[in-house]
């Protein structure tokens, strides 16, 4: 079967490497892909948000199935547009992707259906927001309503920081129109857990839990990033907590979307905080997380393409979704300076066996793979234990070479401490 994957980062590379294992898949196109993905799929220079050209390509090239991976094209209605041309897709339609596309929508959904989350207030007027901050508990969390490349959340440690955050979003428009409406939210404490899940609107099948490391520097210091590394499974996420989440969060969310006439089919991501009062939802994503996908899919033993077909057909209950009992660790190797200013164009040298290396920010120039983004590679290894996976990942990182490279040295250490 000829399929296409929309997107061009490390997440998409992990998805493509997993899809390649399926005997049902004969050809994979990546739109736009990247220099590293080019080794595993045919890259087509069409941007992930260019819906008209994506549809035109799919129709013109006999694409039988499409995987729309990033948030932007999902929210913009890529699945709707492809479905209209008779092309099957993995991913939610626009009216369901709003669960990530609007923080206001998702918070109101949780309130309406009693899904545990942080207390919050919504504002579309800056003066009203600033007035509220005069007496709001501090620290607090300020969120832009719309998509902001995963960076539209500011944790304000002081009242002054909170005021600056509101002004930057609503007055300075640092996130564009995404900051027209904002959510001011209770600051929660506890271990964070990411749980990706397959759902077809009838059942929810969670994948292995994971732990992301968002801050740029060791010790969870520095600026927030798209993610500097992940481990799976997350040791804080016990069977008891998983059962509670299924009962109070996962199934109620799926049913809430059904009741709203917004049936969600695809990968629904639950960002959770395990608070002293129980698990609560920090955020929903309408797609595979990045870099969580890079540790979760290498542990999947079933055929990813078959699962995706079942999700699309509404028959997920009949799918085999089996995971290895092993552990995985992904270390992101980035360009020095990320998430601020950084230089690109440096040649990347990879080890001979690069099965577990997922390329995020690289292109082919003069026949060579060179850096072209902030997060350049995700280096993933699987091991019999978490410590084994972490040690193996860092050993592989040492064999990756490019000028200006930097990475955190402590990915997984918090999880190891929890295991003790």
N, C-alpha and C positions, 0 to 999 in steps of 0.2 A: 504494500500500500504506500502511495506517495503522500507524505505528510509535511507540514511546515510548522515551525516554531517561531512565534513572533517575540522578538527581544534580542538583546545582544550583550548580556553580562555573564557573570560566573554562575548565577542561578540557571540561566538558559543552557550553559555548557553542561551543567550537571544533569539537567533534564534530557538533553540530547544524548549524552553518553548512556543514560539509563534506557532511553527509547531504542537506541541502536541495538540493544541486546534482544529485542523482540523479533522472533522469526516472521511476524506479520508485517514488519516495516521494511520496505525495499529501498526507499529514498527519503532523505530528510533535507529540506531547505530551511535556512535560518534567515529571518528578516529583521534587522540587518546582519545579525551575527557579529563576529569579530575575528581578528587574526588567528586566535587560538581555536575558535570554534570551526574555522575553515578546514581543520584537520579531520573533523568528524561530520561535517554537513556542508552542503553547498550554500555559501553566503550570497545573499541578494541585497543590493544596496537600496533598500526601501526602509525608511524610518518606522519605528514601532507605532508612532502616532499618525502615520499617513494612511488612514483607514481606506480611502478610495483606491490608492495604489496597491494596498495589501489585498483587497478584494479582487481587483483587476488581475493581479498576479495569480491568485489562487484559481480563478476561473480559467485564465489563459493557459495554465500549466497542469490542469487536471488534478488539483490537490483534492484528496479525499477526506482529509482530517486535519484540523488546525489546533495547535496548542497556543493560546494567547497567555503569555506568562506575566508581563508587567502590569502594574496598576493603571497607568494612563490609558492604554488602548482599551482595557476592560471598561473603565468608567466612561470612555468616549463612545462605547457601543460597537467595538470590533466584532464581538460574537454575534450581536444582532445582525450586523451587516453581512457577515459570512453566512449565517443561517438563512437569510433571505435569498441567497444564491444556492441554497441546498447543500452547503458545506457543513459537515458535522464539526463541532468544536468542543474542546475541554476548556472550561472557563465560564464564569457567570455572565449573564446579560447585564446591560447597563443598569436596569432597575434593581438588580441584586448587588451589583458592584458598589452601589451607593453606601453599602455598609462600611467600606473604607473611604469612599469618595467624599463623605460628609461626616465629620465627627459629631456634629449636632444631631444628624439622623440617628447614628448608632447609639449615642447616649440616651436620646429620647426613646429609642426602641427598648433599651435595657430597662429604663424606668417603667415604661408601659407594661412590660412583661415580667417584671420583678427578677431580672437577671443581675446578680451581684456585681456592682461596680462602684467606683468612687463617687461621692457626693459631688454635685457640680451646679454651675449656673451658666446660662448662655447669654451672650451680649452681641448686639449689632450696633451699639452706640458706645463710642469710646468714653465719653464722660460718665455714663452709667457704670461702665466697667471699672473706671478709676475710683468712683464713689464706693463701689462694692469692696475694692481692695483696702479701703481705709480701715475696715474691721475684719477682713477675711483672715482665717488662720494662715500662719506662715510657718514653714515653707508651703508653697502652692505650685500648681502646675497650670501653665497657660498653653492652650492648643489652638492652632489655626484650624478652621473648619475643614478646608479642602486639602487636596494633595499638595505636598511640599517636599518631594523627594525623600520622604522619611525624616525630614529635619524640622517639621513644623511644630515641635514640642519644646517648650522651655521650662525647666525646673527652676523656679525662683526661690532662692534661699533667704532673701530679705525682701522687705516691702518695696525698697527702692528698685531691686531687680525686677519685681513683679510689675511695677509701674513702667519701667523701661521696656519690658517684654510686650506689654499691651500697646504702648506707643509705637514700638517698632513694627508690630503686626498691623495695627489699625490705621496709623498715621503715616509711617514711613513705607508701608506696603512691602516689607522685605520678602514676603511670600506671595506678592501680587494679590489677586482677588481672593486667594485662599484665606486671607486674613480679614475679609469683610465681616465675617462672623467669627467669634471666638468662644472657646469653652474655658472657664476657670474652674479648676478641679481640685478636690481634696488630694493632698499628698499622701500616698500609701507607702507602707514599709513592708519588707519581707523579701524572700528570694523571688526572682523573676523566672518564669518558665514560658517557653514557646511551644505550642502544640499545633502542628499543621494537621489538617484532617481532610479526608475525602468526604464529600456529601453529594447526594443526588436529589436532596429534598425529601427523601424517604427515610434514610438512615445516615448516621454519622460514623465514619471509621477513622479514628485518630491514628496518626503515624507516631513513630518514636518521638518522645519529648526531647527538647534540646535547651541549651543555655547559650545565649548570645553574649558577646562582650562589646558593648557599644562605644566605650570611651577609647580615645586614640592611644593613650599611654598606659604603661604598666600600673597596676594598683588602682585601676578604674579612675585614672586621672586624665586631664586634658579634655579636648572638645568631643562632643558627640559625633559619631560617624555613622555610616550605613552598617557598620559591624566589622570588627577586627578579628573575629574568629568565633567558633562555636564548638561545643561538644555535645555528644548524644550517647546514651540517654542522660537526662538531667536527674541527678541523685535525689534532689528535693521532691521530685514528682513520684510519690509512692503509689502503690495500687489503691490505697484508701482514698488518696487525694484524686486520683484518676477517676475512680467511681463517683466521687462527689461532683467532679467537674462534668462528667457525662450526664448526671441527673439534674444538676442545677444550672449548667451553663450551655453545654454543647447541644443537647437535644432541644432545650427551650429556645435557643437561638434559631435553630433550623425551623422549629415549629412557628416561631414568631414571624420569620420571613415568609413562610407559607401563608400565614393568616393575613399578612400585609399585601398579599398578591405579588410577592417578590421572591419566588422560589429560587434558592441558591443551588447551583450545580457547578462543582469545580473543587478547588482547594480553598477551604475556609481556615484562616490562620487565627488562632486565639493567643493573644499576648496576655499572660496571666501574672498576677502578683499573689503569692501565698501569704496573706496577711494574718495577723493573730486572730482575726475574726473569720478566717476561711478564705478560699480562693476567690479572687475578684478579677473581672476583665479590665485590663488597662487599655487594650485596643483590639480591634478586628482588622485583619487584612483580607482582601478578596482574592489572594493568590499565594503561591509558594513564597516563603520568606527567603531573604538573601542576607547572610550566608547560611541560614538554617538548612536549606535544601541540600547544600554541599556536604552535610554530615548525615542527613536523614536518608536520602536516596541511595547512598552506597550501602546502607543496611537493609534495603528492600530486596527480598529474595523473589518476590512475585514479578510478573510481567507488567511493567508500568503502563504500556500501551493498552493492554487488555483492561486494566483497572479504569483507565481514562475512557475507554469505550463503554464500559458498564455505567460509569458516572453519567455520561452523555445520554445513554439509553434509559436511565432511571432504574437500572437493575443491579445497583451496587451490592445489594444483599447476596447476590449470586457470585460475586467476585472473590477470588483468593487474594488476601492481602496479608502477606507473611513477612516477618522481619527476622533478621539474624539476631542472636543473643549477644553479639559482639558490641564493642563500643567504637565510636569514631571521634576524631578531632580534626578540625579545619583551622589552619593558621592563615590569616590573610596577609599577603606580602604587598605592601603599598608603596606609593611614591613618597619620598620624604617631603613633609610639609602638609600632606593630606590630613584633615579635610580643608585646609587653607590652600595657599598657593604652592604649586609644585611644578617641577620641570618634567617633560616627557621626551620621548624619542630615543631612549636608551635600549640597546640590543639586549634581548632576554636569552639566557642560556638555560635550557631545561635538561634534566637527567634523561637517560635513554628510556627508562620506564616512567612515563608521566600519566599513567591511568588515573591517578587520584589528584591530578592538577587541573583545576578549573580556571580557565582564563576569563578575566573580567574586563581589564582595560589594556588591550594590546591590538596592534594592527600589523599587517605585513607591509614593509617598506623595502624596496630593492631586494626582495626575496628573503628578507630577514624579519623575525618577529621582534617588534620594538614596543616599548611602553607608550600608552596613549591615554591613560586615565589615572585617577587617584588610587583606587583599589585595583591592583594589577592581576594578582593571582590568588586563588584559594587552594592551599595545599592540604589535602585530606588523606589521612591514613586510618585504616580500620585495625583494631587489635582485640585480643581476647579479653583485655581489661582496659579500663579508661587510662590508667597510667601507661600501659603498653601503647595505646593509640597516640597519646600525647607525645611520648618519646619518639615514636616512629615518624610522626608529622614533623617534629622539629629536626629530625635527622634529614628528612627529605628537603626541608626548607634550606638547610645548609648547602645542598647541592644545586639550588636555584641561584642564578647569578644575574644581576643587572645593576648598573650604577644608580645610586640614589635610592636604593631599596631600604625600607624599614618595616619592622613588624614587632608586635608585642611578644614579650618573652614569657608571659604568665598565663597564656590561654589554658583554661581547665584547672588552674590551681585552686580556685574557690570550690569547684566541684570535688576535687580530691579531698579537700579539707572537710567537706560535708560527709564524704564517705567514711572518714575516720571517726 
